[in-house]
Amino acid sequence: MSKPLGFEKPLGMRDILPDVLEKQRWLEQQVKACMKQWGYREIATPTLEYYDTVGGASATLDNKLFKLLDSEGKTVVLRPDMTAPIARVASSLLKEEPLPLRLMYTANVFRAQKNEAGRNAEFTQLGIEYLGSSSVDADAEAIALAVSVLKAAGVGVFKIAVGHIGFLEGLLEEIVEKKEDREKLKEFLYYRDYVGFRHYVKELALPEAGAARLYELLKLRGGKDLLDRAEAITINGQARKAVTNLRQLWEALEAYQVEQYILLDLNLLSNLDYYTGILFEGYAANQGFSICTGGRYDGLMAQFGRPCPATGFAVQMDSLIEAADYQPARPKKFLILYHAAQRTEALEKARVLRTGENAVVIAQRKEEWTQASTAPYTEVIDLTGEEAT
């Protein structure tokens, strides 16, 4: 006798059962409809990309990539994100289309995980890329659209945290001389380890004024009023320009009437290194993981030969499923039981009932049909006249 097949799946892979998948499909429909209303066109790219193009351009760490060899011996990867593939398409197949381009997508992406990580290696993202505009209005549009998407998906309580890479980079460069020390401080901020940040600042033995400015950085989370405090701890340069950029962004977001959903967070950092300016993350109440992430990435398109500014965001479907208050409308589900001689009658009755959202299952009456077997159905139509055992 052959050995039964096992039930284990590759690390980080999973099955999605019907109830969860039903919610996911509904959410996809809501999100895509919202993005289309804002003028975004849907695009799809291959699951496999060449490592030397998309794999190299992606901000995903190399050890997170799924690598394979094709029949010609070339290294390909399962796409780790959609931003780099869309940049490739925008620089090749869409190179004759005028900028700006507004593109949207729904796709599964792949990032290898370690045993202890406990995270999915394959997950669904929905997102937009706005290519060709460096204006603050483009950043505001991306953030305002993220707000609209989360509302359309039924997320009740959420905030979009907005930061600026230029502010953090500029401030650290003003105060901390060594690059390795700046990178260590950024690591503490990324992991929200503020105790570690303070201890490291103390160990650097900085002048008192410089250390005080770094400690003040940790307090820069809130509304529009914190921009004055942020400006006060900067010198004319990159950090101050970032504050000006954030002021302009806030004014644009007020015009969109979404400022109540916005939280400025000047400690915000991403683990993706291609962001060049404003970046943001969406969080729902009582959730530890972000629902959406995005920001400006003005350097990526140049790697594909079509230099232009860009911004965008991606919604993480797993997190959205957890956050969205969705109760599916349950259609009526009929079960028609029949004997062989009643097949024509059963099929005709099923045809009539299959209108609107109704679901109809037909089955021959057998002894194994019990009360438990018929429990999932709204109504059982038994043409045989027999009772379930």
Backbone hydrogen bonds in HBPLUS format (Angstrom, degrees):
<---DONOR---> <-ACCEPTOR-->    atom                        ^
c    i                          cat <-CA-CA->   ^        H-A-AA   ^      H-
h    n   atom  resd res      DA  || num        DHA   H-A  angle D-A-AA Bond
n    s   type  num  typ     dist DA aas  dist angle  dist       angle   num
A0013-MET N   A0010-PRO O   3.00 MM   3  5.61 164.5  2.03 140.9 142.7     1
A0121-ALA N   A0012-GLY O   2.75 MM 109  4.35 168.3  1.77 112.9 116.6     2
A0021-LEU N   A0017-LEU O   2.93 MM   4  6.03 166.6  1.95 162.2 165.9     3
A0022-GLU N   A0018-PRO O   2.85 MM   4  5.95 148.6  1.94 149.0 156.9     4
A0023-LYS N   A0019-ASP O   3.29 MM   4  6.57 155.3  2.35 140.3 145.6     5
A0024-GLN N   A0020-VAL O   2.90 MM   4  6.22 158.2  1.95 150.1 157.0     6
A0025-ARG N   A0021-LEU O   2.89 MM   4  6.08 164.7  1.91 152.6 155.4     7
A0026-TRP N   A0022-GLU O   3.11 MM   4  6.32 156.7  2.17 144.0 150.3     8
A0027-LEU N   A0023-LYS O   2.94 MM   4  6.18 162.3  1.97 153.2 157.9     9
A0028-GLU N   A0024-GLN O   2.86 MM   4  6.12 158.4  1.91 153.1 159.4    10
A0029-GLN N   A0025-ARG O   3.03 MM   4  6.25 157.3  2.09 144.8 150.4    11
A0030-GLN N   A0026-TRP O   3.03 MM   4  6.36 158.0  2.08 151.1 156.6    12
A0031-VAL N   A0027-LEU O   2.91 MM   4  6.08 171.4  1.91 159.3 161.2    13
A0032-LYS N   A0028-GLU O   2.93 MM   4  5.97 169.6  1.94 153.0 156.5    14
A0033-ALA N   A0029-GLN O   3.05 MM   4  6.07 157.3  2.10 143.2 149.7    15
A0034-CYS N   A0030-GLN O   3.12 MM   4  6.32 153.8  2.19 144.3 150.9    16
A0035-MET N   A0031-VAL O   3.01 MM   4  6.33 162.0  2.04 153.4 157.9    17
A0036-LYS N   A0032-LYS O   2.96 MM   4  6.14 158.4  2.00 151.1 156.6    18
A0037-GLN N   A0033-ALA O   3.15 MM   4  6.34 146.2  2.27 140.0 148.4    19
A0038-TRP N   A0035-MET O   3.06 MM   3  5.26 143.2  2.20 100.9 111.7    20
A0040-TYR N   A0035-MET O   3.31 MM   5  5.75 161.6  2.34 140.9 140.0    21
A0039-GLY N   A0036-LYS O   2.95 MM   3  5.13 161.0  1.99 112.3 114.5    22
A0041-ARG N   A0102-ARG O   3.13 MM  61  6.43 167.7  2.15 137.9 137.7    23
A0104-MET N   A0041-ARG O   2.77 MM  63  5.62 152.2  1.84 141.3 140.1    24
A0043-ILE N   A0104-MET O   2.87 MM  61  6.09 144.1  2.00 162.7 167.8    25
A0079-ARG N   A0047-THR O   2.91 MM  32  5.71 165.4  1.93 163.6 167.5    26
A0049-GLU N   A0077-VAL O   2.93 MM  28  5.42 158.3  1.97 153.2 160.4    27
A0077-VAL N   A0049-GLU O   2.72 MM  28  5.42 158.8  1.76 159.5 167.2    28
A0053-THR N   A0050-TYR O   3.27 MM   3  5.55 149.7  2.36 103.7 112.0    29
A0055-GLY N   A0050-TYR O   3.29 MM   5  6.42 176.3  2.29 140.0 141.0    30
A0051-TYR N   A0075-THR O   3.02 MM  24  5.65 177.7  2.02 137.3 137.4    31
A0056-GLY N   A0051-TYR O   2.73 MM   5  5.92 121.7  2.07 152.7 164.8    32
A0057-ALA N   A0053-THR O   3.05 MM   4  6.18 148.4  2.15 145.2 154.5    33
A0058-SER N   A0054-VAL O   2.91 MM   4  5.91 142.2  2.05 151.4 159.0    34
A0064-LYS N   A0061-LEU O   2.91 MM   3  5.39 158.8  1.96 115.8 122.2    35
A0065-LEU N   A0062-ASP O   3.17 MM   3  5.51 167.7  2.18 112.7 116.5    36
A0112-ALA N   A0064-LYS O   2.67 MM  48  4.56 158.0  1.72 134.0 134.3    37
A0078-LEU N   A0066-PHE O   3.08 MM  12  5.55 147.4  2.19 144.3 154.2    38
A0068-LEU N   A0076-VAL O   2.82 MM   8  5.28 157.8  1.87 153.6 156.8    39
A0076-VAL N   A0068-LEU O   2.81 MM   8  5.28 164.3  1.83 147.4 152.9    40
A0070-ASP N   A0074-LYS O   2.93 MM   4  5.50 160.7  1.97 152.0 156.9    41
A0073-GLY N   A0070-ASP O   2.94 MM   3  5.29 163.8  1.96 118.3 121.1    42
A0110-PHE N   A0079-ARG O   2.93 MM  31  6.01 160.1  1.97 145.4 151.8    43
A0086-ILE N   A0082-MET O   3.07 MM   4  6.11 159.5  2.11 146.7 152.3    44
A0087-ALA N   A0083-THR O   2.95 MM   4  6.18 151.3  2.04 146.9 155.4    45
A0088-ARG N   A0084-ALA O   2.97 MM   4  6.27 149.7  2.06 149.6 157.9    46
A0089-VAL N   A0085-PRO O   3.03 MM   4  6.38 157.8  2.08 148.6 153.5    47
A0090-ALA N   A0086-ILE O   2.84 MM   4  5.99 165.7  1.86 153.7 158.0    48
A0091-SER N   A0087-ALA O   3.10 MM   4  6.15 133.9  2.32 136.6 147.1    49
A0091-SER N   A0088-ARG O   3.26 MM   3  5.25 133.4  2.49  93.8 106.1    50
A0092-SER N   A0089-VAL O   3.07 MM   3  5.11 156.9  2.13 103.6 111.0    51
A0094-LEU N   A0089-VAL O   3.03 MM   5  6.15 160.7  2.07 161.8 157.6    52
A0095-LYS N   A0092-SER O   3.22 MM   3  5.08 167.4  2.23 108.6 109.4    53
A0097-GLU N   A0094-LEU O   3.02 MM   3  5.37 151.0  2.11 109.4 118.3    54
A0101-LEU N   A0131-LEU O   2.78 MM  30  5.02 149.6  1.88 141.2 151.2    55
A0131-LEU N   A0101-LEU O   2.85 MM  30  5.02 156.0  1.91 152.9 156.2    56
A0103-LEU N   A0129-GLU O   3.00 MM  26  5.30 172.0  2.01 158.1 159.5    57
A0129-GLU N   A0103-LEU O   2.79 MM  26  5.30 154.8  1.85 152.5 156.9    58
A0105-TYR N   A0127-GLY O   2.98 MM  22  5.53 144.7  2.10 151.5 154.4    59
A0127-GLY N   A0105-TYR O   3.07 MM  22  5.53 154.3  2.14 141.5 148.3    60
A0107-ALA N   A0125-GLN O   2.97 MM  18  5.57 163.0  2.00 159.9 165.5    61
A0125-GLN N   A0107-ALA O   2.82 MM  18  5.57 166.9  1.83 164.7 166.7    62
A0109-VAL N   A0123-PHE O   2.82 MM  14  5.64 162.8  1.85 163.0 163.7    63
A0123-PHE N   A0109-VAL O   3.07 MM  14  5.64 158.0  2.11 152.8 159.8    64
A0111-ARG N   A0121-ALA O   2.83 MM  10  4.95 154.3  1.89 139.4 148.1    65
A0117-ALA N   A0114-LYS O   3.01 MM   3  5.28 151.0  2.10 108.3 117.4    66
A0317-MET N   A0124-THR O   3.06 MM 193  5.49 164.9  2.08 156.4 157.2    67
A0126-LEU N   A0315-VAL O   3.10 MM 189  5.09 153.7  2.18 136.3 144.5    68
A0315-VAL N   A0126-LEU O   2.56 MM 189  5.09 169.2  1.57 157.8 161.8    69
A0128-ILE N   A0313-PHE O   2.99 MM 185  5.73 149.2  2.09 155.9 165.6    70
A0313-PHE N   A0128-ILE O   3.17 MM 185  5.73 146.7  2.28 141.8 150.3    71
A0130-TYR N   A0311-THR O   2.75 MM 181  5.28 177.1  1.75 166.7 166.2    72
A0311-THR N   A0130-TYR O   3.01 MM 181  5.28 151.5  2.10 138.0 147.1    73
A0132-GLY N   A0309-PRO O   2.73 MM 177  5.14 165.7  1.75 157.7 158.1    74
A0138-ALA N   A0135-SER O   3.13 MM   3  5.50 139.0  2.31 103.7 113.3    75
A0140-ALA N   A0136-VAL O   2.90 MM   4  6.18 159.1  1.94 150.1 156.5    76
A0141-GLU N   A0137-ASP O   2.85 MM   4  5.99 150.5  1.93 140.0 148.1    77
A0142-ALA N   A0138-ALA O   3.07 MM   4  6.32 160.8  2.10 147.7 151.8    78
A0143-ILE N   A0139-ASP O   3.06 MM   4  6.34 163.5  2.09 151.6 155.6    79
A0144-ALA N   A0140-ALA O   2.81 MM   4  5.92 167.6  1.82 153.9 158.2    80
A0145-LEU N   A0141-GLU O   2.81 MM   4  5.87 153.0  1.88 147.8 155.5    81
A0146-ALA N   A0142-ALA O   2.98 MM   4  6.20 149.0  2.08 140.2 148.7    82
A0147-VAL N   A0143-ILE O   3.02 MM   4  6.40 151.9  2.10 148.2 155.5    83
A0148-SER N   A0144-ALA O   3.01 MM   4  6.33 159.3  2.06 145.2 150.5    84
A0149-VAL N   A0145-LEU O   2.82 MM   4  6.04 154.9  1.88 152.4 159.3    85
A0150-LEU N   A0146-ALA O   3.07 MM   4  6.29 164.2  2.10 150.3 153.2    86
A0151-LYS N   A0147-VAL O   3.04 MM   4  6.28 155.9  2.10 150.5 157.5    87
A0152-ALA N   A0148-SER O   2.85 MM   4  6.01 158.5  1.89 147.5 154.0    88
A0153-ALA N   A0149-VAL O   2.94 MM   4  6.14 141.1  2.09 144.3 155.0    89
A0155-VAL N   A0150-LEU O   3.01 MM   5  5.51 165.3  2.03 166.6 162.4    90
A0154-GLY N   A0151-LYS O   3.04 MM   3  5.22 158.4  2.09 105.5 112.2    91
A0325-ASP N   A0154-GLY O   3.02 MM 171  5.42 175.2  2.03 130.0 130.1    92
A0285-ALA N   A0157-VAL O   2.98 MM 128  5.61 151.5  2.06 146.8 144.6    93
A0159-LYS N   A0283-TYR O   2.89 MM 124  5.47 151.8  1.97 152.8 161.9    94
A0283-TYR N   A0159-LYS O   2.85 MM 124  5.47 164.6  1.87 162.8 167.7    95
A0160-ILE N   A0261-TYR O   2.72 MM 101  6.01 162.0  1.76 167.0 172.9    96
A0263-LEU N   A0160-ILE O   2.91 MM 103  5.94 163.5  1.94 144.2 142.5    97
A0161-ALA N   A0281-GLU O   2.71 MM 120  5.23 148.8  1.80 172.8 165.1    98
A0281-GLU N   A0161-ALA O   2.90 MM 120  5.23 149.1  1.99 143.9 154.0    99
A0162-VAL N   A0263-LEU O   2.83 MM 101  6.14 153.2  1.90 147.1 154.1   100
A0265-ASP N   A0162-VAL O   2.75 MM 103  5.55 170.6  1.76 142.8 144.1   101
A0163-GLY N   A0279-LEU O   2.86 MM 116  5.41 171.4  1.86 160.7 163.6   102
A0279-LEU N   A0163-GLY O   3.17 MM 116  5.41 160.8  2.21 121.9 125.6   103
A0167-PHE N   A0164-HIS O   3.17 MM   3  5.49 128.5  2.45 103.1 115.1   104
A0168-LEU N   A0164-HIS O   3.42 MM   4  6.80 167.0  2.44 157.3 158.0   105
A0165-ILE N   A0277-GLY O   2.90 MM 112  5.08 164.6  1.93 140.9 136.0   106
A0169-GLU N   A0165-ILE O   2.90 MM   4  6.02 173.4  1.91 162.3 164.4   107
A0170-GLY N   A0166-GLY O   2.88 MM   4  5.69 157.5  1.93 136.1 143.7   108
A0171-LEU N   A0167-PHE O   2.89 MM   4  5.97 167.2  1.91 151.7 155.4   109
A0172-LEU N   A0168-LEU O   3.07 MM   4  6.15 169.3  2.08 150.9 154.1   110
A0173-GLU N   A0169-GLU O   3.00 MM   4  6.15 156.6  2.06 148.5 155.3   111
A0174-GLU N   A0170-GLY O   3.02 MM   4  6.23 144.9  2.15 144.9 154.3   112
A0175-ILE N   A0171-LEU O   3.24 MM   4  6.48 140.2  2.41 143.6 153.2   113
A0175-ILE N   A0172-LEU O   3.21 MM   3  5.27 129.4  2.48  95.6 108.1   114
A0176-VAL N   A0172-LEU O   2.73 MM   4  5.49 167.0  1.75 156.8 161.5   115
A0182-ARG N   A0178-LYS O   3.13 MM   4  6.52 153.3  2.21 146.2 153.9   116
A0183-GLU N   A0179-LYS O   2.87 MM   4  6.18 157.2  1.92 156.2 162.5   117
A0184-LYS N   A0180-GLU O   3.08 MM   4  6.23 148.6  2.18 136.4 144.4   118
A0185-LEU N   A0181-ASP O   3.00 MM   4  6.27 157.6  2.06 147.7 153.3   119
A0186-LYS N   A0182-ARG O   2.97 MM   4  6.23 155.1  2.03 147.0 154.1   120
A0187-GLU N   A0183-GLU O   2.98 MM   4  6.21 144.4  2.11 139.8 149.4   121
A0188-PHE N   A0184-LYS O   3.10 MM   4  6.48 154.7  2.16 148.1 153.6   122
A0189-LEU N   A0185-LEU O   3.08 MM   4  6.40 156.9  2.13 146.9 153.1   123
A0190-TYR N   A0186-LYS O   2.85 MM   4  6.08 157.6  1.90 150.3 156.3   124
A0191-TYR N   A0187-GLU O   3.15 MM   4  6.38 159.2  2.20 150.6 154.6   125
A0193-ASP N   A0188-PHE O   2.83 MM   5  4.95 157.5  1.88 156.8 154.3   126
A0192-ARG N   A0189-LEU O   3.02 MM   3  4.83 158.1  2.07 102.0 107.8   127
A0197-PHE N   A0193-ASP O   3.00 MM   4  6.26 149.9  2.09 141.9 151.2   128
A0198-ARG N   A0194-TYR O   2.98 MM   4  6.17 162.6  2.01 144.8 148.1   129
A0199-HIS N   A0195-VAL O   3.03 MM   4  6.30 163.1  2.05 153.0 157.6   130
A0200-TYR N   A0196-GLY O   2.94 MM   4  6.11 157.3  1.99 148.2 154.4   131
A0201-VAL N   A0197-PHE O   2.95 MM   4  6.19 160.0  1.99 153.3 158.7   132
A0202-LYS N   A0198-ARG O   3.01 MM   4  6.25 156.3  2.06 146.9 153.3   133
A0203-GLU N   A0199-HIS O   3.00 MM   4  6.30 150.8  2.09 144.8 152.6   134
A0204-LEU N   A0200-TYR O   3.10 MM   4  6.37 134.1  2.32 143.1 154.9   135
A0204-LEU N   A0201-VAL O   3.18 MM   3  5.22 134.2  2.40  95.8 108.2   136
A0205-ALA N   A0202-LYS O   3.24 MM   3  5.66 159.1  2.29 109.2 115.4   137
A0210-GLY N   A0207-PRO O   3.01 MM   3  5.38 117.5  2.41 107.6 122.7   138
A0211-ALA N   A0207-PRO O   3.05 MM   4  6.35 164.9  2.07 164.3 168.8   139
A0212-ALA N   A0208-GLU O   2.99 MM   4  6.14 155.7  2.05 146.1 153.1   140
A0213-ARG N   A0209-ALA O   3.08 MM   4  6.33 148.4  2.19 142.4 150.1   141
A0214-LEU N   A0210-GLY O   3.17 MM   4  6.52 151.0  2.26 146.4 153.7   142
A0215-TYR N   A0211-ALA O   2.93 MM   4  6.25 154.1  2.00 150.9 158.5   143
A0216-GLU N   A0212-ALA O   2.91 MM   4  6.11 149.3  2.01 143.5 152.1   144
A0217-LEU N   A0213-ARG O   3.08 MM   4  6.33 138.9  2.25 136.3 146.8   145
A0218-LEU N   A0215-TYR O   3.22 MM   3  5.57 133.8  2.45 102.7 112.8   146
A0219-LYS N   A0216-GLU O   2.90 MM   3  5.38 153.9  1.97 114.3 122.7   147
A0220-LEU N   A0217-LEU O   3.10 MM   3  5.41 168.4  2.12 115.5 118.9   148
A0221-ARG N   A0219-LYS O   2.88 MM   2  5.78 135.6  2.08 107.5  94.1   149
A0266-LEU N   A0220-LEU O   3.04 MM  46  5.68 161.1  2.08 171.1 174.5   150
A0222-GLY N   A0264-LEU O   2.85 MM  42  5.25 156.1  1.91 146.8 154.8   151
A0264-LEU N   A0222-GLY O   2.79 MM  42  5.25 146.2  1.90 175.9 164.4   152
A0226-LEU N   A0223-GLY O   3.19 MM   3  6.08 160.9  2.23 124.3 128.1   153
A0227-LEU N   A0224-LYS O   3.14 MM   3  5.92 165.7  2.16 122.6 126.9   154
A0230-ALA N   A0226-LEU O   2.84 MM   4  6.14 153.4  1.91 151.3 159.7   155
A0231-GLU N   A0227-LEU O   2.92 MM   4  6.08 158.4  1.97 144.9 150.1   156
A0232-ALA N   A0228-ASP O   3.07 MM   4  6.24 143.7  2.21 139.0 148.7   157
A0233-ILE N   A0230-ALA O   3.28 MM   3  5.66 148.3  2.39 105.5 113.5   158
A0234-THR N   A0231-GLU O   3.23 MM   3  5.38 166.2  2.25 110.3 112.6   159
A0241-LYS N   A0237-GLY O   3.00 MM   4  6.24 157.6  2.05 156.8 163.8   160
A0242-ALA N   A0238-GLN O   3.04 MM   4  6.28 147.8  2.15 145.0 153.7   161
A0243-VAL N   A0239-ALA O   3.11 MM   4  6.49 146.4  2.22 143.0 151.6   162
A0244-THR N   A0240-ARG O   3.06 MM   4  6.41 157.7  2.11 148.9 154.2   163
A0245-ASN N   A0241-LYS O   2.93 MM   4  6.21 154.0  1.99 145.8 153.2   164
A0246-LEU N   A0242-ALA O   2.92 MM   4  6.20 150.5  2.01 146.1 153.8   165
A0247-ARG N   A0243-VAL O   2.92 MM   4  6.25 148.2  2.02 148.0 156.9   166
A0248-GLN N   A0244-THR O   3.07 MM   4  6.38 161.0  2.11 150.2 154.5   167
A0249-LEU N   A0245-ASN O   2.94 MM   4  6.18 152.0  2.02 143.0 151.6   168
A0250-TRP N   A0246-LEU O   2.89 MM   4  6.09 158.6  1.94 147.0 151.9   169
A0251-GLU N   A0247-ARG O   3.11 MM   4  6.43 158.3  2.16 149.0 154.1   170
A0252-ALA N   A0248-GLN O   3.11 MM   4  6.41 154.6  2.17 145.7 152.4   171
A0253-LEU N   A0249-LEU O   2.87 MM   4  6.17 154.1  1.93 153.3 161.1   172
A0254-GLU N   A0250-TRP O   2.87 MM   4  6.13 145.1  1.99 147.0 156.6   173
A0255-ALA N   A0251-GLU O   3.13 MM   4  6.46 145.5  2.25 138.8 147.6   174
A0256-TYR N   A0252-ALA O   3.12 MM   4  6.51 140.1  2.28 138.7 149.5   175
A0258-VAL N   A0253-LEU O   3.24 MM   5  5.86 173.0  2.24 155.0 157.1   176
A0257-GLN N   A0254-GLU O   2.95 MM   3  4.76 144.6  2.08  94.9 106.2   177
A0261-TYR N   A0258-VAL O   2.87 MM   3  5.67 163.5  1.90 126.9 132.3   178
A0262-ILE N   A0259-GLU O   3.08 MM   3  5.08 163.8  2.11 107.1 112.1   179
A0268-LEU N   A0265-ASP O   3.16 MM   3  5.61 165.1  2.18 115.1 118.7   180
A0276-THR N   A0296-ARG O   2.77 MM  20  5.76 159.7  1.81 142.0 148.3   181
A0296-ARG N   A0278-ILE O   2.78 MM  18  5.60 154.1  1.85 167.9 174.0   182
A0280-PHE N   A0294-GLY O   2.83 MM  14  5.35 161.9  1.86 139.8 140.0   183
A0294-GLY N   A0280-PHE O   2.91 MM  14  5.35 149.9  2.00 158.7 156.3   184
A0282-GLY N   A0292-CYS O   2.83 MM  10  4.99 158.7  1.88 139.7 143.9   185
A0291-ILE N   A0282-GLY O   2.70 MM   9  5.36 162.7  1.72 153.3 158.6   186
A0316-GLN N   A0291-ILE O   2.66 MM  25  5.36 174.0  1.67 166.5 168.8   187
A0293-THR N   A0314-ALA O   3.02 MM  21  5.61 151.6  2.11 151.8 158.8   188
A0314-ALA N   A0293-THR O   2.84 MM  21  5.61 156.6  1.90 158.3 163.5   189
A0295-GLY N   A0312-GLY O   2.90 MM  17  5.75 148.5  2.00 158.6 168.6   190
A0312-GLY N   A0295-GLY O   3.25 MM  17  5.75 138.8  2.43 129.8 140.8   191
A0297-TYR N   A0310-ALA O   2.93 MM  13  5.52 159.9  1.97 139.1 145.7   192
A0303-GLN N   A0300-LEU O   2.95 MM   3  5.61 146.4  2.07 119.5 128.2   193
A0304-PHE N   A0301-MET O   2.98 MM   3  5.47 154.1  2.05 112.2 120.2   194
A0306-ARG N   A0301-MET O   3.32 MM   5  5.56 162.5  2.35 141.3 136.1   195
A0305-GLY N   A0302-ALA O   3.09 MM   3  4.99 165.9  2.11 105.3 107.8   196
A0320-LEU N   A0316-GLN O   2.99 MM   4  6.22 156.6  2.04 152.5 160.1   197
A0321-ILE N   A0317-MET O   2.85 MM   4  6.04 157.0  1.91 157.4 161.5   198
A0322-GLU N   A0318-ASP O   3.35 MM   4  6.64 153.2  2.43 140.0 146.1   199
A0323-ALA N   A0319-SER O   3.03 MM   4  6.27 147.2  2.14 145.3 154.7   200
A0324-ALA N   A0320-LEU O   2.84 MM   4  5.77 153.8  1.91 157.3 161.4   201
A0359-ALA N   A0332-LYS O   2.89 MM  27  6.27 162.4  1.92 162.3 168.0   202
A0378-THR N   A0333-LYS O   2.75 MM  45  5.08 131.4  1.99 133.0 148.1   203
A0379-GLU N   A0333-LYS O   3.41 MM  46  6.66 159.5  2.45 140.7 142.1   204
A0334-PHE N   A0359-ALA O   2.78 MM  25  6.22 157.0  1.83 164.3 164.4   205
A0361-VAL N   A0334-PHE O   2.88 MM  27  6.17 163.1  1.91 152.9 157.7   206
A0335-LEU N   A0379-GLU O   2.98 MM  44  6.43 151.4  2.06 155.5 162.6   207
A0381-ILE N   A0335-LEU O   2.69 MM  46  6.01 166.6  1.71 164.0 168.9   208
A0336-ILE N   A0361-VAL O   2.85 MM  25  6.27 161.4  1.89 159.4 165.8   209
A0363-ALA N   A0336-ILE O   2.94 MM  27  6.33 156.0  2.00 167.8 168.7   210
A0337-LEU N   A0381-ILE O   2.90 MM  44  6.26 155.7  1.95 146.0 153.6   211
A0383-LEU N   A0337-LEU O   2.92 MM  46  5.88 151.8  2.00 156.2 155.3   212
A0338-TYR N   A0363-ALA O   3.13 MM  25  6.48 144.0  2.27 144.1 151.7   213
A0365-ARG N   A0338-TYR O   2.72 MM  27  5.31 154.7  1.79 138.6 143.3   214
A0342-GLN N   A0339-HIS O   2.78 MM   3  5.30 153.8  1.85 117.9 127.1   215
A0343-ARG N   A0340-ALA O   3.27 MM   3  5.49 162.2  2.30 117.1 116.0   216
A0346-ALA N   A0342-GLN O   2.91 MM   4  6.13 158.6  1.95 158.0 164.8   217
A0347-LEU N   A0343-ARG O   2.87 MM   4  6.13 161.4  1.91 158.1 162.6   218
A0348-GLU N   A0344-THR O   3.04 MM   4  6.21 156.1  2.09 148.8 154.9   219
A0349-LYS N   A0345-GLU O   3.04 MM   4  6.25 158.4  2.09 146.5 152.3   220
A0350-ALA N   A0346-ALA O   2.94 MM   4  6.17 153.8  2.01 146.6 154.0   221
A0351-ARG N   A0347-LEU O   2.96 MM   4  6.17 152.8  2.04 142.9 150.0   222
A0352-VAL N   A0348-GLU O   3.13 MM   4  6.41 156.2  2.19 148.0 153.1   223
A0353-LEU N   A0349-LYS O   3.06 MM   4  6.28 156.0  2.12 145.9 152.5   224
A0354-ARG N   A0350-ALA O   2.95 MM   4  6.06 138.0  2.13 148.0 158.2   225
A0355-THR N   A0353-LEU O   2.72 MM   2  5.61 138.2  1.89 109.5  95.7   226
A0358-ASN N   A0355-THR O   3.10 MM   3  5.77 156.7  2.16 145.5 143.8   227
A0369-TRP N   A0366-LYS O   3.17 MM   3  5.82 167.8  2.18 119.0 122.8   228
A0373-SER N   A0370-THR O   3.09 MM   3  5.10 120.8  2.46  94.9 109.4   229
A0374-THR N   A0370-THR O   3.25 MM   4  6.58 144.0  2.38 146.6 155.3   230
A0375-ALA N   A0372-ALA O   3.38 MM   3  5.15 151.1  2.47  94.3 102.4   231
A0377-TYR N   A0374-THR O   3.19 MM   3  5.84 164.6  2.22 122.9 127.7   232
A0385-GLY N   A0382-ASP O   3.37 MM   3  5.78 155.4  2.44 106.7 112.7   233
